[in-house]
């Protein structure tokens, strides 16, 4: 059977940062593809993760509200 792939997401609301891990593996290279949007690659050049340093600019307000519910 093939390799198991695990996707995960982490968000740091106070810093406006989000990381979307697409697959397991070691990061060999990171490239900024847009202002505040970085893509992580493995040694073979496959994308393994995407980080945004400007979360509110890369996700819709509705999705942000879902991911970051307001706690009273």
C-alpha positions in Angstrom: 0.0 0.0 0.0 1.0 3.6 -0.5 2.2 6.1 2.1 -0.3 7.5 4.6 -1.1 11.2 4.2 -2.2 13.3 7.1 -3.6 16.8 6.6 -3.8 19.2 9.5 -4.4 22.9 10.2 -3.3 25.2 12.9 -4.3 28.8 13.4 -2.8 31.5 15.7 -5.5 34.1 15.8 -3.6 36.7 17.9 -0.8 36.7 15.3 -3.0 36.3 12.2 -1.1 33.2 11.2 -2.3 29.9 9.8 -0.5 26.7 8.7 -2.0 24.0 6.5 -0.1 20.8 6.6 -1.0 18.7 3.5 1.2 15.6 4.1 3.8 14.2 6.4 7.5 14.7 5.6 10.4 16.9 6.3 10.6 20.5 4.9 13.5 20.8 2.6 12.7 24.2 1.1 10.3 27.1 1.8 9.4 29.7 -0.9 7.3 32.9 -0.5 4.9 32.8 -3.4 2.9 35.9 -2.4 3.1 38.6 0.3 2.8 36.6 3.5 2.1 33.3 1.8 4.8 30.6 2.1 4.9 27.2 0.6 6.9 24.3 2.1 8.4 21.6 -0.2 9.9 18.2 0.5 13.2 17.1 -1.0 11.4 15.8 -4.1 9.8 19.2 -4.7 6.3 18.2 -3.6 4.2 20.7 -1.6 3.8 19.5 2.0 2.5 22.7 3.7 1.3 26.2 3.2 1.7 29.0 5.8 0.0 32.4 5.7 1.3 35.3 7.8 -1.7 37.3 6.8 -4.6 34.9 7.5 -7.3 37.5 7.1 -6.1 38.3 3.6 -6.1 34.7 2.3 -9.3 33.4 3.8 -12.9 34.7 3.5 -14.5 36.4 6.5 -17.0 33.5 6.8 -14.3 30.9 6.9 -12.4 32.8 9.5 -15.5 33.2 11.6 -15.9 29.4 11.5 -12.3 28.7 12.3 -11.9 31.3 15.0 -15.2 31.4 16.9 -15.6 34.2 19.4 -15.5 32.9 23.0 -17.5 35.0 25.5 
